[in-house]
Amino acid sequence: MPERVPTIVLRIGGEAGEGTLTTGDIVTYAAAQAGFEVFTYRTFPAEIRGGQVLFQLRMGLCRIYAEGDQADVLVAMNQAAWDENHADLRPHAALIYDPKLVKVPESYAGPTYAIPAAEIAQGLEWLRGKNLVMVGALSWLLRLGLEQAERAMQRHLSSHQEAMAKNLETLRQGYAYAQEHYPEPVDFALPLPEAAEERLILNGCDAIALGALSAGCRFFGGYPITPATPIMETLAKYLPAFGGTLVQAEDEIASINMVIGASFAGHRAMTATSGPGFSLMVEALGLASMTEVPIVVVNVQRGGPSTGLPTKTGQGDLYLAMYGSHDEAPRIVLAPDSVKDSYYQMLNAFSLAEHFQLPVIVLTDQTMAVRVETMPAPREFWNECPLRRLPTPEELVDYQRYTDTPSGVSPMALPGMAGGIYIAESLEHNEHAHPNYTPEMHERMMTKRRRKIETARAMMENWRTAARRWGKEGATFGVMGWGSTRGAVREALQWLEQEGIQVEALYPHSLLPMPDKAISAFLYGKRAVLIPELNYSNQFARIMEHRYYQQIRDEQIHLHHFPKAQGIPFTVNEIYQAIKVMIAEEGGPA
Protein backbone atom coordinates (compact mmCIF):
# COMPACT_ATOMS: atom_id res chain seq x y z
CA MET A 1 0.00 0.00 0.00
CA PRO A 2 1.42 3.43 -0.87
CA GLU A 3 2.61 5.71 1.91
CA ARG A 4 -0.28 7.47 3.59
CA VAL A 5 -0.74 11.13 4.27
CA PRO A 6 0.56 11.66 7.87
CA THR A 7 -2.71 11.39 9.76
CA ILE A 8 -4.23 9.45 12.62
CA VAL A 9 -7.60 7.71 12.32
CA LEU A 10 -9.57 7.39 15.55
CA ARG A 11 -12.69 5.23 15.58
CA ILE A 12 -15.19 5.21 18.46
CA GLY A 13 -17.88 2.58 18.78
CA GLY A 14 -20.67 2.33 21.34
CA GLU A 15 -24.35 2.12 22.09
CA ALA A 16 -26.73 4.71 20.66
CA GLY A 17 -27.99 7.07 23.35
CA GLU A 18 -24.91 6.73 25.58
CA GLY A 19 -22.91 9.66 24.26
CA THR A 20 -20.74 7.98 21.63
CA LEU A 21 -21.27 10.75 19.08
CA THR A 22 -20.79 13.39 21.79
CA THR A 23 -17.43 11.81 22.62
CA GLY A 24 -16.39 12.05 18.98
CA ASP A 25 -17.62 15.60 18.55
CA ILE A 26 -15.78 16.88 21.62
CA VAL A 27 -12.50 15.19 20.65
CA THR A 28 -12.90 16.55 17.10
CA TYR A 29 -13.28 20.13 18.29
CA ALA A 30 -10.39 19.72 20.75
CA ALA A 31 -8.17 18.47 17.92
CA ALA A 32 -9.22 21.32 15.63
CA GLN A 33 -8.61 23.90 18.36
CA ALA A 34 -5.17 22.39 18.87
CA GLY A 35 -4.41 23.19 15.23
CA PHE A 36 -5.07 19.89 13.47
CA GLU A 37 -7.04 19.53 10.26
CA VAL A 38 -10.00 17.23 10.94
CA PHE A 39 -12.42 15.14 8.89
CA THR A 40 -15.15 13.02 10.47
CA TYR A 41 -17.55 10.25 9.56
CA ARG A 42 -20.46 8.91 11.56
CA THR A 43 -23.12 6.29 11.12
CA PHE A 44 -25.92 5.48 13.54
CA PRO A 45 -29.21 3.57 13.62
CA ALA A 46 -32.54 5.17 12.84
CA GLU A 47 -33.89 4.36 16.32
CA ILE A 48 -33.59 7.02 19.02
CA ARG A 49 -31.97 4.58 21.43
CA GLY A 50 -30.41 1.20 20.91
CA GLY A 51 -28.11 -0.18 18.24
CA GLN A 52 -24.48 0.54 17.52
CA VAL A 53 -23.01 3.92 16.66
CA LEU A 54 -19.73 4.51 14.87
CA PHE A 55 -17.82 7.78 14.89
CA GLN A 56 -14.54 8.18 13.02
CA LEU A 57 -12.16 11.12 13.25
CA ARG A 58 -9.20 11.58 10.97
CA MET A 59 -6.80 14.30 12.00
CA GLY A 60 -3.53 15.53 10.54
CA LEU A 61 -1.25 18.44 9.80
CA CYS A 62 -2.35 18.99 6.19
CA ARG A 63 -5.62 19.06 4.24
CA ILE A 64 -7.62 15.82 4.59
CA TYR A 65 -9.95 14.66 1.83
CA ALA A 66 -11.41 11.39 3.15
CA GLU A 67 -12.32 9.77 6.46
CA GLY A 68 -9.59 7.11 6.28
CA ASP A 69 -9.92 3.39 5.62
CA GLN A 70 -8.35 1.63 8.59
CA ALA A 71 -8.32 2.83 12.17
CA ASP A 72 -5.09 3.55 14.06
CA VAL A 73 -6.95 3.77 17.37
CA LEU A 74 -10.20 2.07 18.37
CA VAL A 75 -12.18 3.25 21.38
CA ALA A 76 -14.51 0.39 22.31
CA MET A 77 -17.27 1.56 24.63
CA ASN A 78 -18.88 -1.90 24.65
CA GLN A 79 -18.25 -5.43 23.42
CA ALA A 80 -20.09 -4.90 20.16
CA ALA A 81 -17.73 -2.05 19.30
CA TRP A 82 -14.80 -4.47 19.44
CA ASP A 83 -16.64 -7.27 17.68
CA GLU A 84 -17.81 -5.11 14.78
CA ASN A 85 -14.70 -2.96 14.24
CA HIS A 86 -11.54 -4.90 15.08
CA ALA A 87 -11.32 -6.25 11.52
CA ASP A 88 -10.87 -2.67 10.27
CA LEU A 89 -7.88 -1.92 12.49
CA ARG A 90 -4.45 -1.25 11.10
CA PRO A 91 -1.78 -3.76 12.24
CA HIS A 92 -0.71 -2.98 15.81
CA ALA A 93 -3.46 -0.38 16.21
CA ALA A 94 -4.08 0.92 19.71
CA LEU A 95 -7.17 -0.25 21.58
CA ILE A 96 -8.72 1.92 24.29
CA TYR A 97 -11.53 0.17 26.16
CA ASP A 98 -13.50 -0.24 29.35
CA PRO A 99 -12.24 -3.53 30.89
CA LYS A 100 -15.58 -4.28 32.57
CA LEU A 101 -17.49 -4.00 29.31
CA VAL A 102 -15.05 -5.34 26.71
CA LYS A 103 -13.20 -8.65 26.63
CA VAL A 104 -10.14 -8.44 24.41
CA PRO A 105 -8.71 -11.69 22.99
CA GLU A 106 -5.28 -12.58 24.36
CA SER A 107 -4.09 -12.94 20.77
CA TYR A 108 -4.50 -9.24 20.10
CA ALA A 109 -1.01 -7.91 19.31
CA GLY A 110 -1.58 -4.18 19.46
CA PRO A 111 -1.11 -1.94 22.52
CA THR A 112 -4.12 -1.78 24.84
CA TYR A 113 -5.24 0.93 27.24
CA ALA A 114 -7.80 -0.11 29.83
CA ILE A 115 -9.81 2.88 31.02
CA PRO A 116 -12.50 1.94 33.61
CA ALA A 117 -14.82 4.69 32.40
CA ALA A 118 -18.03 3.34 33.93
CA GLU A 119 -16.33 2.70 37.27
CA ILE A 120 -14.81 6.19 37.44
CA ALA A 121 -18.12 7.81 36.51
CA GLN A 122 -19.97 5.69 39.06
CA GLY A 123 -17.53 6.74 41.75
CA LEU A 124 -18.35 10.35 40.98
CA GLU A 125 -22.06 9.53 41.09
CA TRP A 126 -22.31 10.63 37.46
CA LEU A 127 -22.69 7.44 35.42
CA ARG A 128 -24.11 9.34 32.45
CA GLY A 129 -20.71 11.01 32.13
CA LYS A 130 -18.74 7.83 31.44
CA ASN A 131 -18.21 8.97 27.85
CA LEU A 132 -16.51 12.10 29.20
CA VAL A 133 -14.06 9.90 31.08
CA MET A 134 -13.03 8.58 27.67
CA VAL A 135 -12.77 12.13 26.33
CA GLY A 136 -10.36 12.97 29.12
CA ALA A 137 -8.33 9.81 28.54
CA LEU A 138 -8.11 10.48 24.80
CA SER A 139 -7.02 14.05 25.44
CA TRP A 140 -4.01 12.72 27.33
CA LEU A 141 -3.19 9.74 25.11
CA LEU A 142 -3.38 11.84 21.93
CA ARG A 143 -1.67 14.81 23.63
CA LEU A 144 -4.46 17.22 22.74
CA GLY A 145 -4.28 18.91 26.12
CA LEU A 146 -6.72 19.11 29.01
CA GLU A 147 -7.52 22.77 28.40
CA GLN A 148 -8.51 22.09 24.78
CA ALA A 149 -10.75 19.21 25.86
CA GLU A 150 -12.45 21.33 28.53
CA ARG A 151 -13.11 24.16 26.11
CA ALA A 152 -14.48 21.78 23.50
CA MET A 153 -16.75 20.12 26.04
CA GLN A 154 -18.04 23.42 27.40
CA ARG A 155 -18.83 24.51 23.86
CA HIS A 156 -20.57 21.29 22.91
CA LEU A 157 -22.57 20.97 26.14
CA SER A 158 -23.27 24.65 26.68
CA SER A 159 -27.02 23.99 26.95
CA HIS A 160 -26.43 21.80 30.03
CA GLN A 161 -24.99 24.38 32.41
CA GLU A 162 -26.63 22.74 35.43
CA ALA A 163 -24.42 19.69 34.87
CA MET A 164 -21.26 21.49 33.73
CA ALA A 165 -19.38 21.12 37.04
CA LYS A 166 -20.01 17.35 37.11
CA ASN A 167 -19.05 17.01 33.45
CA LEU A 168 -15.79 18.89 33.95
CA GLU A 169 -14.91 16.78 36.99
CA THR A 170 -15.60 13.57 35.10
CA LEU A 171 -13.47 14.63 32.14
CA ARG A 172 -10.59 15.62 34.42
CA GLN A 173 -10.73 12.28 36.23
CA GLY A 174 -10.42 10.46 32.91
CA TYR A 175 -7.46 12.61 31.95
CA ALA A 176 -5.78 12.06 35.32
CA TYR A 177 -6.32 8.28 35.20
CA ALA A 178 -4.77 7.95 31.75
CA GLN A 179 -1.90 10.26 32.71
CA GLU A 180 -1.11 8.17 35.80
CA HIS A 181 -1.39 4.71 34.23
CA TYR A 182 -0.14 5.42 30.69
CA PRO A 183 2.56 8.07 30.75
CA GLU A 184 3.45 7.62 27.05
CA PRO A 185 1.15 8.71 24.21
CA VAL A 186 -0.26 6.20 21.73
CA ASP A 187 2.24 5.26 19.04
CA PHE A 188 0.27 7.00 16.31
CA ALA A 189 -0.05 10.35 18.11
CA LEU A 190 0.99 13.35 16.02
CA PRO A 191 3.05 16.30 17.22
CA LEU A 192 1.01 19.41 17.95
CA PRO A 193 1.24 22.09 15.25
CA GLU A 194 3.68 24.82 16.20
CA ALA A 195 1.25 27.57 15.18
CA ALA A 196 -2.42 26.77 14.90
CA GLU A 197 -3.76 28.51 11.78
CA GLU A 198 -7.25 29.89 12.24
CA ARG A 199 -9.88 27.58 10.77
CA LEU A 200 -13.64 27.23 10.79
CA ILE A 201 -14.98 23.92 12.11
CA LEU A 202 -18.17 23.13 10.23
CA ASN A 203 -20.31 20.23 9.17
CA GLY A 204 -21.99 20.20 5.77
CA CYS A 205 -25.37 21.37 7.07
CA ASP A 206 -23.76 24.33 8.84
CA ALA A 207 -21.87 25.25 5.66
CA ILE A 208 -25.09 25.15 3.63
CA ALA A 209 -26.93 27.31 6.16
CA LEU A 210 -24.13 29.87 6.41
CA GLY A 211 -23.76 29.93 2.64
CA ALA A 212 -27.47 30.66 2.34
CA LEU A 213 -27.20 33.53 4.83
CA SER A 214 -24.22 34.97 2.96
CA ALA A 215 -26.18 34.69 -0.28
CA GLY A 216 -28.96 36.84 1.17
CA CYS A 217 -31.50 34.17 2.08
CA ARG A 218 -34.11 35.76 4.32
CA PHE A 219 -36.88 33.14 4.33
CA PHE A 220 -36.78 29.44 5.08
CA GLY A 221 -39.81 27.19 5.04
CA GLY A 222 -39.23 23.60 6.02
CA TYR A 223 -40.37 20.42 7.67
CA PRO A 224 -38.04 18.25 9.80
CA ILE A 225 -36.56 15.21 8.08
CA THR A 226 -33.36 13.24 8.60
CA PRO A 227 -30.66 14.14 7.63
CA ALA A 228 -31.62 17.67 6.50
CA THR A 229 -33.05 18.97 9.78
CA PRO A 230 -29.74 20.49 11.03
CA ILE A 231 -29.92 23.03 8.18
CA MET A 232 -33.23 24.28 9.57
CA GLU A 233 -31.88 24.22 13.13
CA THR A 234 -28.85 26.32 12.20
CA LEU A 235 -30.96 28.84 10.28
CA ALA A 236 -33.44 29.01 13.17
CA LYS A 237 -30.53 30.12 15.33
CA TYR A 238 -29.11 32.78 13.00
CA LEU A 239 -31.77 33.86 10.49
CA PRO A 240 -33.66 36.23 12.87
CA ALA A 241 -30.47 38.19 13.49
CA PHE A 242 -30.36 38.93 9.75
CA GLY A 243 -33.95 40.13 9.70
CA GLY A 244 -35.12 36.85 8.20
CA THR A 245 -37.99 34.51 8.93
CA LEU A 246 -38.14 30.75 9.42
CA VAL A 247 -41.38 28.76 9.41
CA GLN A 248 -41.68 25.11 10.36
CA ALA A 249 -44.57 24.14 8.11
CA GLU A 250 -47.04 21.29 8.55
CA ASP A 251 -45.43 19.27 5.74
CA GLU A 252 -43.08 19.50 2.77
CA ILE A 253 -45.81 20.58 0.36
CA ALA A 254 -46.68 23.58 2.53
CA SER A 255 -43.03 24.47 3.09
CA ILE A 256 -42.08 24.73 -0.59
CA ASN A 257 -45.22 26.70 -1.40
CA MET A 258 -44.37 29.14 1.39
CA VAL A 259 -40.93 29.50 -0.18
CA ILE A 260 -42.50 30.26 -3.56
CA GLY A 261 -44.72 32.89 -1.95
CA ALA A 262 -41.82 34.54 -0.14
CA SER A 263 -39.80 34.69 -3.34
CA PHE A 264 -42.76 36.10 -5.28
CA ALA A 265 -42.76 38.91 -2.70
CA GLY A 266 -39.10 39.63 -3.42
CA HIS A 267 -37.24 37.68 -0.73
CA ARG A 268 -34.48 35.17 -1.37
CA ALA A 269 -36.02 31.95 -0.08
CA MET A 270 -35.16 28.27 0.32
CA THR A 271 -36.15 24.96 1.81
CA ALA A 272 -34.22 21.80 2.67
CA THR A 273 -35.35 18.20 2.73
CA SER A 274 -34.35 14.63 1.89
CA GLY A 275 -35.58 12.17 -0.73
CA PRO A 276 -39.07 11.37 0.64
CA GLY A 277 -39.79 15.05 1.28
CA PHE A 278 -38.33 16.07 -2.07
CA SER A 279 -40.75 13.77 -3.88
CA LEU A 280 -43.64 15.61 -2.22
CA MET A 281 -42.26 18.89 -3.57
CA VAL A 282 -42.22 17.86 -7.23
CA GLU A 283 -45.55 19.48 -8.16
CA ALA A 284 -44.51 22.77 -6.52
CA LEU A 285 -41.16 22.64 -8.36
CA GLY A 286 -43.22 22.64 -11.53
CA LEU A 287 -45.17 25.63 -10.21
CA ALA A 288 -41.96 27.59 -9.58
CA SER A 289 -40.71 26.68 -13.04
CA MET A 290 -44.00 27.61 -14.77
CA THR A 291 -44.39 30.90 -12.89
CA GLU A 292 -40.65 31.60 -13.17
CA VAL A 293 -40.21 32.27 -9.47
CA PRO A 294 -36.65 31.78 -8.09
CA ILE A 295 -36.30 29.28 -5.23
CA VAL A 296 -33.50 27.12 -3.80
CA VAL A 297 -34.17 23.56 -2.66
CA VAL A 298 -31.50 21.52 -0.84
CA ASN A 299 -31.88 17.74 -1.03
CA VAL A 300 -29.74 15.92 1.54
CA GLN A 301 -29.87 12.47 0.01
CA ARG A 302 -30.15 9.29 2.05
CA GLY A 303 -30.22 5.63 1.09
CA GLY A 304 -33.13 3.60 -0.16
CA PRO A 305 -36.61 4.32 -1.51
CA SER A 306 -39.48 5.11 0.87
CA THR A 307 -38.22 5.38 4.47
CA GLY A 308 -35.25 3.30 3.36
CA LEU A 309 -32.05 4.12 5.23
CA PRO A 310 -32.81 7.45 6.92
CA THR A 311 -29.43 7.69 8.68
CA LYS A 312 -27.27 6.30 5.87
CA THR A 313 -25.91 7.93 2.75
CA GLY A 314 -26.62 7.59 -0.95
CA GLN A 315 -26.66 9.37 -4.31
CA GLY A 316 -29.84 7.84 -5.67
CA ASP A 317 -31.90 11.02 -6.17
CA LEU A 318 -30.06 12.23 -9.26
CA TYR A 319 -32.74 11.22 -11.77
CA LEU A 320 -35.45 12.63 -9.50
CA ALA A 321 -33.65 15.96 -9.13
CA MET A 322 -32.91 16.33 -12.83
CA TYR A 323 -36.06 14.92 -14.39
CA GLY A 324 -38.74 14.67 -11.71
CA SER A 325 -41.56 16.84 -13.03
CA HIS A 326 -44.87 16.86 -14.83
CA ASP A 327 -44.08 17.42 -18.50
CA GLU A 328 -40.86 19.44 -18.57
CA ALA A 329 -40.06 21.93 -15.82
CA PRO A 330 -36.60 23.49 -16.28
CA ARG A 331 -34.39 23.70 -13.22
CA ILE A 332 -30.69 23.88 -12.36
CA VAL A 333 -29.05 21.13 -10.30
CA LEU A 334 -25.80 21.77 -8.41
CA ALA A 335 -23.65 19.27 -6.52
CA PRO A 336 -21.10 20.45 -3.93
CA ASP A 337 -18.20 18.06 -3.36
CA SER A 338 -17.00 18.99 0.14
CA VAL A 339 -18.10 20.84 3.26
CA LYS A 340 -16.17 23.90 2.09
CA ASP A 341 -17.71 23.67 -1.37
CA SER A 342 -21.18 23.41 0.18
CA TYR A 343 -20.82 27.00 1.35
CA TYR A 344 -19.79 28.31 -2.06
CA GLN A 345 -22.35 26.32 -4.06
CA MET A 346 -25.11 27.91 -1.97
CA LEU A 347 -23.87 31.30 -3.17
CA ASN A 348 -24.02 29.97 -6.72
CA ALA A 349 -27.48 28.52 -6.13
CA PHE A 350 -29.05 31.80 -5.05
CA SER A 351 -27.31 33.78 -7.78
CA LEU A 352 -28.54 31.39 -10.47
CA ALA A 353 -32.06 31.11 -9.05
CA GLU A 354 -32.47 34.88 -8.78
CA HIS A 355 -31.09 35.71 -12.19
CA PHE A 356 -32.73 32.93 -14.21
CA GLN A 357 -35.97 32.92 -12.17
CA LEU A 358 -36.26 29.17 -11.75
CA PRO A 359 -35.72 26.47 -9.10
CA VAL A 360 -32.15 25.56 -8.23
CA ILE A 361 -31.67 22.20 -6.53
CA VAL A 362 -28.56 21.57 -4.44
CA LEU A 363 -27.79 17.86 -4.12
CA THR A 364 -25.73 16.84 -1.12
CA ASP A 365 -25.91 13.64 0.97
CA GLN A 366 -25.98 12.32 4.52
CA THR A 367 -22.24 11.69 4.72
CA MET A 368 -21.26 15.20 3.71
CA ALA A 369 -24.09 16.83 5.65
CA VAL A 370 -23.06 15.46 9.04
CA ARG A 371 -19.31 15.21 8.70
CA VAL A 372 -17.12 17.90 10.21
CA GLU A 373 -14.21 19.46 8.36
CA THR A 374 -11.84 22.32 9.01
CA MET A 375 -11.85 25.05 6.38
CA PRO A 376 -10.41 28.54 6.01
CA ALA A 377 -12.67 31.52 6.52
CA PRO A 378 -14.66 32.24 3.35
CA ARG A 379 -12.92 34.45 0.84
CA GLU A 380 -14.49 36.92 -1.52
CA PHE A 381 -16.62 34.93 -3.91
CA TRP A 382 -16.37 35.32 -7.65
CA ASN A 383 -19.10 34.83 -10.21
CA GLU A 384 -20.68 36.90 -12.92
CA CYS A 385 -24.34 36.19 -12.21
CA PRO A 386 -26.43 39.40 -12.00
CA LEU A 387 -29.28 39.93 -9.56
CA ARG A 388 -33.00 39.40 -10.21
CA ARG A 389 -34.01 41.43 -13.23
CA LEU A 390 -36.62 44.06 -12.35
CA PRO A 391 -38.66 45.91 -14.99
CA THR A 392 -37.61 49.38 -16.08
CA PRO A 393 -40.10 52.29 -15.93
CA GLU A 394 -40.55 51.92 -19.69
CA GLU A 395 -41.33 48.21 -19.38
CA LEU A 396 -43.95 48.95 -16.72
CA VAL A 397 -45.99 51.08 -19.10
CA ASP A 398 -47.38 47.96 -20.75
CA TYR A 399 -45.95 45.33 -18.40
CA GLN A 400 -45.40 41.91 -19.91
CA ARG A 401 -44.25 39.62 -17.12
CA TYR A 402 -43.37 36.78 -19.47
CA THR A 403 -42.11 38.69 -22.46
CA ASP A 404 -40.00 36.49 -24.70
CA THR A 405 -36.32 37.51 -24.65
CA PRO A 406 -33.13 36.15 -26.25
CA SER A 407 -31.96 34.83 -22.85
CA GLY A 408 -35.39 33.56 -21.80
CA VAL A 409 -35.24 35.79 -18.69
CA SER A 410 -38.10 38.29 -18.34
CA PRO A 411 -38.36 41.31 -16.01
CA MET A 412 -40.03 40.30 -12.72
CA ALA A 413 -42.03 42.99 -10.91
CA LEU A 414 -42.39 42.94 -7.14
CA PRO A 415 -45.68 43.47 -5.29
CA GLY A 416 -46.43 47.17 -4.88
CA MET A 417 -44.43 48.20 -7.94
CA ALA A 418 -46.54 50.74 -9.86
CA GLY A 419 -47.74 49.20 -13.11
CA GLY A 420 -46.26 45.81 -12.27
CA ILE A 421 -49.46 43.96 -11.33
CA TYR A 422 -49.68 40.42 -12.71
CA ILE A 423 -50.93 36.99 -11.70
CA ALA A 424 -48.24 34.31 -11.42
CA GLU A 425 -50.45 31.91 -13.33
CA SER A 426 -49.80 28.17 -13.05
CA LEU A 427 -51.81 27.61 -16.20
CA GLU A 428 -50.01 28.08 -19.48
CA HIS A 429 -50.05 31.79 -20.22
CA ASN A 430 -49.05 34.51 -22.64
CA GLU A 431 -46.62 37.40 -22.14
CA HIS A 432 -49.11 39.30 -19.96
CA ALA A 433 -49.57 36.22 -17.67
CA HIS A 434 -53.10 35.64 -19.00
CA PRO A 435 -54.11 31.98 -19.45
CA ASN A 436 -53.55 30.87 -23.03
CA TYR A 437 -53.78 27.26 -24.16
CA THR A 438 -53.16 27.58 -27.87
CA PRO A 439 -50.62 25.12 -29.32
CA GLU A 440 -48.49 27.99 -30.60
CA MET A 441 -48.34 29.78 -27.24
CA HIS A 442 -47.57 26.61 -25.30
CA GLU A 443 -44.69 25.73 -27.59
CA ARG A 444 -43.43 29.29 -27.51
CA MET A 445 -43.43 29.48 -23.69
CA MET A 446 -41.91 26.02 -23.31
CA THR A 447 -39.11 27.11 -25.63
CA LYS A 448 -38.66 30.36 -23.69
CA ARG A 449 -38.40 28.58 -20.34
CA ARG A 450 -36.01 25.99 -21.72
CA ARG A 451 -33.85 28.69 -23.30
CA LYS A 452 -32.88 29.86 -19.80
CA ILE A 453 -31.04 26.57 -19.22
CA GLU A 454 -28.93 27.01 -22.34
CA THR A 455 -28.23 30.63 -21.37
CA ALA A 456 -27.19 29.42 -17.92
CA ARG A 457 -24.94 26.74 -19.44
CA ALA A 458 -23.06 29.32 -21.50
CA MET A 459 -22.66 31.60 -18.47
CA MET A 460 -21.55 28.86 -16.08
CA GLU A 461 -18.99 27.44 -18.50
CA ASN A 462 -17.10 30.72 -18.14
CA TRP A 463 -16.99 30.40 -14.35
CA ARG A 464 -13.98 28.97 -12.56
CA THR A 465 -16.43 27.00 -10.43
CA ALA A 466 -18.15 25.08 -13.27
CA ALA A 467 -16.12 21.90 -12.66
CA ARG A 468 -13.13 20.73 -10.66
CA ARG A 469 -10.35 19.05 -12.67
CA TRP A 470 -7.10 17.70 -11.27
CA GLY A 471 -4.48 15.00 -11.76
CA LYS A 472 -2.24 14.47 -14.79
CA GLU A 473 -3.63 16.61 -17.59
CA GLY A 474 -4.02 14.57 -20.75
CA ALA A 475 -3.74 11.20 -18.98
CA THR A 476 -5.35 8.36 -20.94
CA PHE A 477 -7.20 7.09 -17.86
CA GLY A 478 -9.67 9.18 -15.92
CA VAL A 479 -12.22 9.28 -13.12
CA MET A 480 -15.48 11.20 -13.21
CA GLY A 481 -18.02 11.58 -10.46
CA TRP A 482 -20.06 14.06 -8.51
CA GLY A 483 -20.63 15.14 -4.95
CA SER A 484 -19.14 13.65 -1.83
CA THR A 485 -17.16 10.86 -3.53
CA ARG A 486 -14.49 13.37 -4.62
CA GLY A 487 -12.43 13.10 -1.44
CA ALA A 488 -11.78 9.38 -1.77
CA VAL A 489 -10.99 9.83 -5.47
CA ARG A 490 -8.57 12.64 -4.77
CA GLU A 491 -6.59 10.63 -2.24
CA ALA A 492 -6.65 7.51 -4.43
CA LEU A 493 -5.05 9.53 -7.23
CA GLN A 494 -2.32 10.60 -4.79
CA TRP A 495 -1.62 6.93 -4.03
CA LEU A 496 -1.42 6.13 -7.75
CA GLU A 497 0.85 9.08 -8.41
CA GLN A 498 3.30 7.69 -5.85
CA GLU A 499 3.45 4.55 -7.99
CA GLY A 500 4.01 6.54 -11.16
CA ILE A 501 0.49 5.88 -12.49
CA GLN A 502 -0.98 8.98 -14.08
CA VAL A 503 -4.74 9.51 -13.83
CA GLU A 504 -6.89 12.60 -14.31
CA ALA A 505 -10.21 13.40 -12.60
CA LEU A 506 -13.15 15.70 -13.30
CA TYR A 507 -16.02 16.56 -10.95
CA PRO A 508 -18.67 18.93 -12.36
CA HIS A 509 -20.45 21.16 -9.88
CA SER A 510 -23.37 21.66 -12.24
CA LEU A 511 -25.25 18.51 -13.19
CA LEU A 512 -28.05 20.36 -14.99
CA PRO A 513 -27.02 21.99 -17.18
CA MET A 514 -23.92 19.87 -17.71
CA PRO A 515 -20.73 21.88 -18.39
CA ASP A 516 -20.36 20.39 -21.87
CA LYS A 517 -17.13 22.16 -22.79
CA ALA A 518 -15.34 21.04 -19.63
CA ILE A 519 -16.57 17.45 -19.92
CA SER A 520 -15.82 17.16 -23.63
CA ALA A 521 -12.31 18.53 -23.12
CA PHE A 522 -11.75 16.07 -20.27
CA LEU A 523 -12.95 13.08 -22.29
CA TYR A 524 -10.76 13.93 -25.27
CA GLY A 525 -7.90 11.46 -25.52
CA LYS A 526 -9.17 9.19 -22.73
CA ARG A 527 -9.01 5.44 -23.20
CA ALA A 528 -11.20 4.65 -20.20
CA VAL A 529 -13.00 6.52 -17.42
CA LEU A 530 -14.13 5.15 -14.05
CA ILE A 531 -17.40 6.55 -12.69
CA PRO A 532 -17.95 5.78 -8.98
CA GLU A 533 -21.40 6.52 -7.52
CA LEU A 534 -23.30 5.79 -4.33
CA ASN A 535 -26.35 4.38 -6.07
CA TYR A 536 -27.33 1.02 -7.51
CA SER A 537 -27.66 1.76 -11.22
CA ASN A 538 -24.86 4.28 -11.86
CA GLN A 539 -27.26 7.07 -12.74
CA PHE A 540 -24.59 9.65 -13.58
CA ALA A 541 -22.70 7.19 -15.79
CA ARG A 542 -25.86 6.46 -17.77
CA ILE A 543 -26.50 10.17 -18.21
CA MET A 544 -22.93 10.51 -19.49
CA GLU A 545 -23.43 7.63 -21.92
CA HIS A 546 -26.56 9.25 -23.28
CA ARG A 547 -25.45 12.88 -23.46
CA TYR A 548 -21.92 12.28 -24.78
CA TYR A 549 -22.75 9.20 -26.85
CA GLN A 550 -21.27 10.60 -30.08
CA GLN A 551 -17.88 11.49 -28.58
CA ILE A 552 -17.69 8.29 -26.54
CA ARG A 553 -18.42 6.20 -29.64
CA ASP A 554 -16.21 8.13 -32.05
CA GLU A 555 -13.22 8.20 -29.70
CA GLN A 556 -13.86 4.66 -28.40
CA ILE A 557 -13.86 5.68 -24.75
CA HIS A 558 -14.80 2.93 -22.30
CA LEU A 559 -16.87 4.04 -19.31
CA HIS A 560 -16.40 1.73 -16.33
CA HIS A 561 -19.38 1.74 -13.97
CA PHE A 562 -18.54 1.47 -10.26
CA PRO A 563 -21.71 1.62 -8.16
CA LYS A 564 -21.97 1.16 -4.40
CA ALA A 565 -25.37 0.94 -2.75
CA GLN A 566 -24.63 0.00 0.87
CA GLY A 567 -25.48 3.24 2.64
CA ILE A 568 -21.80 3.91 3.37
CA PRO A 569 -19.23 5.97 1.42
CA PHE A 570 -16.37 4.69 -0.72
CA THR A 571 -13.07 4.02 0.96
CA VAL A 572 -9.91 5.31 -0.67
CA ASN A 573 -8.71 1.76 -1.18
CA GLU A 574 -11.90 0.82 -3.04
CA ILE A 575 -11.35 3.65 -5.53
CA TYR A 576 -7.64 2.87 -5.76
CA GLN A 577 -8.26 -0.80 -6.51
CA ALA A 578 -11.05 -0.04 -9.00
CA ILE A 579 -8.77 2.27 -10.98
CA LYS A 580 -6.05 -0.37 -11.07
CA VAL A 581 -8.55 -2.99 -12.24
CA MET A 582 -9.74 -0.61 -14.98
CA ILE A 583 -6.20 0.00 -16.16
CA ALA A 584 -5.44 -3.73 -16.17
CA GLU A 585 -8.62 -4.53 -18.12
CA GLU A 586 -7.70 -1.89 -20.68
CA GLY A 587 -4.27 -3.39 -21.26
CA GLY A 588 -2.20 -1.32 -18.88
CA PRO A 589 -0.77 2.22 -19.07
CA ALA A 590 -0.42 3.86 -22.45
Buried (B, 14 or more C-beta within 10 A) or exposed (E): EEEBBEBBBBBBBBBBBBBBBBBBBBBBBBBBBBBBBBBBBBBBBBEEEEBBBBBBBBBBBEEBBBBBBBBBBBBBBBBBBBBEBBEBBBEEBBBBBBBEBBEBEEEBEBBBBBBBBBBBBEEBEBBEBBBBBBBBBBBBBBEBBBEBBBBBBBBBBEEEEEBEEBBBBBBBBBBBBBBEEBEEBBEBBBEBEEEEEEBBBBBBBBBBBBBBBBBBBBBBBBBEBBBBBBBBBBBBEBBEEEEBBBBEBEEBBBBBBBBBBBBBEBBBBBBBBBBBBBBBBBBBBBBBBBBBBBBBBBBBBBBBEEEBBBBBBBBBBBBBBBEBBEEEBBBBBBBBBBBBBBBBBBBBBBBBBBBBBBBBBBBBBBBBBBBBBBBEEBEEBEBEBEEBBBBEEEBBEEBBBBBBBEBBBBBBBEEEBEEBEBEBBBEBBBBBBBEBEEEEBBEBBBEBBEBBBEBBBEBBBEBEBBBBBBBBEEBBBBBBBBBBBBBBBBBBBBBBBEEEBBBBBBBBBBBBBBBBBBBEBBBEBBBBBBBBBBBBBBBBBBBBBEEBEEBBEEEEBBBBBBBBBBBBBBBBBBBBEBBBEBBEEBEEBE
